[in-house]
Amino acid sequence: MAAHERLVAGYRRFRESGWTPNLERWRTLREGQQPEVMVIACSDSRVDPTQIFDVAPGEVFVVRNVAALVPPFETSPGHHGVSAALEFAVQVLRVKEIMVMGHGMCGGCKVALTQELHGAERGQGGFIADWIGLLDEARGPIAHEHGTQGREAEHAMELAAVRVSIANLMTFPCIKAKVAKGSLRLRGAFFAISDGVLHLMDGETGEFVPVE
């Protein structure tokens, strides 16, 4: 079966077992959405936040990109997709929590660590290299302690990426103000499909603790 045929088959299953039995909910969502949580996750096909957290449509506002990264606040011209999504979630939807969820075996974090695409032309890896350059500062201490290859180093980079994104969130004035008032909370998380365990980041220590 071709890829698009699998998608169509999945759509038909959804219509039968997902959409039709929940008509009342879809009618409610037709009037708008009111999610209380925004999740920033990786585009990796193995870590779908709605599946991991078992949520229905309308419950979480999701942004996915390479390595689940949040760039720092900036006002330079350009197409700031993540920043636009954050602005919409915080200022329009008024979410109460933003979760940044990293994951195990993240290809973006691995490339950030090895820098194997460093210097590549855009369209040949350069777009990826530019994006994961957000982790350059965090890479130094990890490379010094663990080297640039192997799961120990990769895992350290995956956790560091979450911390970087949490720190970058606080550079947005609207987010910083809401956090200070207590109307918005930032949370870091990590999930590995290999063991199926969710870890939450301690806001004080930056350590990741498994959810029992």
C-alpha positions in Angstrom: 0.0 0.0 0.0 1.4 3.4 -1.0 2.0 6.1 1.7 -1.0 8.2 0.6 -3.2 5.2 0.6 -2.3 4.4 4.2 -3.2 8.0 5.1 -6.6 7.7 3.4 -7.2 4.4 5.1 -6.4 6.0 8.4 -8.7 8.9 7.6 -11.5 6.4 7.0 -10.9 4.7 10.4 -10.9 8.1 12.0 -14.2 9.1 10.4 -15.7 5.8 11.7 -14.3 5.5 15.2 -13.0 9.0 16.0 -15.0 11.6 14.4 -18.6 10.2 14.2 -18.8 9.2 17.9 -17.7 12.6 19.0 -19.9 14.9 17.0 -20.9 17.0 20.0 -17.2 17.8 20.8 -16.5 18.8 17.2 -19.5 21.1 17.2 -18.1 22.8 20.3 -14.7 23.2 18.8 -16.3 24.7 15.7 -16.9 27.9 17.7 -13.2 28.1 18.7 -10.4 26.6 20.8 -9.5 27.2 24.4 -6.4 25.0 25.1 -4.7 25.7 28.4 -1.4 24.2 27.5 1.1 24.8 24.6 3.5 22.0 23.9 6.7 22.6 21.9 8.0 19.3 20.6 10.3 17.9 18.0 9.0 17.1 14.5 10.3 13.5 14.9 7.6 11.1 13.8 8.2 8.9 16.9 7.2 11.5 19.5 3.7 12.9 18.9 2.6 14.9 22.0 -1.1 14.2 21.5 -0.4 10.5 21.5 2.0 10.6 24.5 -0.4 12.7 26.6 -3.5 11.0 25.3 -5.3 14.3 24.7 -8.3 15.0 22.4 -8.4 17.8 19.8 -8.8 21.2 21.4 -6.8 20.3 24.6 -3.3 21.3 23.6 -1.8 23.9 21.2 1.2 22.2 19.6 4.3 23.5 17.7 6.8 21.1 16.4 10.2 21.8 14.8 13.7 20.3 14.6 14.8 19.5 18.2 11.9 21.3 19.8 13.8 24.6 19.9 12.7 28.0 20.9 14.8 30.9 19.5 15.4 34.0 21.7 13.2 37.0 21.3 14.3 39.3 18.5 12.7 42.0 16.4 14.8 41.7 13.2 12.9 41.2 9.9 12.2 37.7 9.0 9.8 34.8 9.2 9.6 34.0 12.9 7.3 30.9 13.0 7.9 29.7 16.5 7.7 33.3 17.9 4.4 33.9 16.0 3.0 30.7 17.5 4.2 31.7 21.0 2.6 35.1 20.6 -0.7 33.6 19.5 -0.7 31.0 22.3 0.2 33.5 25.0 -1.6 36.7 23.9 -4.7 35.3 22.1 -5.3 31.9 23.5 -3.9 32.8 26.9 -2.5 29.4 27.7 -1.6 28.8 31.3 1.4 26.6 30.7 4.1 26.1 28.0 5.9 22.8 28.0 9.1 22.2 26.0 9.4 18.4 25.4 12.7 17.0 24.2 13.1 13.3 23.3 15.6 10.5 23.1 17.5 9.7 19.9 16.9 13.3 18.6 18.6 13.7 15.3 18.8 17.5 15.6 20.6 17.3 18.9 23.0 14.7 17.5 23.9 16.9 14.6 24.2 19.9 16.9 26.7 17.9 18.9 28.8 16.5 16.0 28.4 19.7 13.9 28.5 17.5 10.8 26.4 20.0 8.8 28.5 23.0 9.8 29.2 25.1 6.7 26.7 23.3 4.5 24.8 25.3 1.9 21.1 26.0 2.5 19.1 23.3 0.9 22.0 20.9 1.5 21.8 20.9 5.3 22.5 24.6 5.8 19.0 25.4 7.1 19.4 22.6 9.7 22.8 23.9 10.7 21.6 27.4 11.1 18.6 26.3 13.2 20.5 24.0 15.6 23.2 26.7 15.9 20.9 27.8 18.8 22.6 25.0 20.8 26.2 26.0 20.1 26.8 27.6 23.5 25.3 24.6 25.3 27.4 22.2 23.2 30.8 23.3 24.5 30.6 22.0 28.1 28.9 18.8 26.9 31.6 18.1 24.2 34.3 18.8 26.9 32.8 16.4 29.4 31.4 13.6 27.2 32.9 14.1 23.7 30.8 14.5 20.6 29.6 10.9 20.0 27.8 8.2 21.8 24.5 8.0 23.7 25.8 9.6 26.9 26.8 12.8 25.0 23.7 12.8 22.9 21.4 12.4 25.9 23.2 15.3 27.7 22.6 17.4 24.5 18.9 16.4 24.4 18.4 17.6 28.0 20.5 20.7 27.5 18.3 21.6 24.5 15.2 21.7 26.7 17.0 24.0 29.2 18.1 26.3 26.4 14.5 26.6 25.1 13.1 27.3 28.5 15.7 30.0 29.0 14.9 31.5 25.6 11.2 31.6 26.4 12.0 34.0 29.3 13.5 36.5 26.8 10.0 37.2 25.4 8.7 40.2 27.4 5.1 39.0 27.3 6.1 35.6 28.6 8.4 37.0 31.3 5.7 39.3 32.5 3.0 36.6 32.7 5.4 34.2 34.5 6.2 36.9 37.0 2.5 37.4 37.7 1.9 33.7 38.1 -0.6 33.5 35.1 1.8 31.4 33.0 4.1 28.5 33.9 7.0 27.1 31.9 7.8 23.4 32.2 10.6 21.3 30.6 10.0 17.6 29.8 11.8 14.7 28.2 10.4 11.5 26.7 12.2 8.5 25.1 10.2 6.0 23.0 12.7 3.3 24.0 11.5 3.1 27.6 8.2 5.1 27.4 9.0 7.2 30.5 8.2 10.9 30.8 10.7 13.0 32.7 9.8 16.5 34.0 12.4 19.2 34.7 12.8 20.6 38.1 12.5 24.3 37.7 15.0 25.0 40.5 17.8 22.5 39.7 17.2 21.8 36.0 17.4 18.1 36.7 14.9 15.7 35.0 12.8 13.5 37.2 10.8 10.5 35.9 7.0 10.6 36.4 5.9 7.6 38.5 
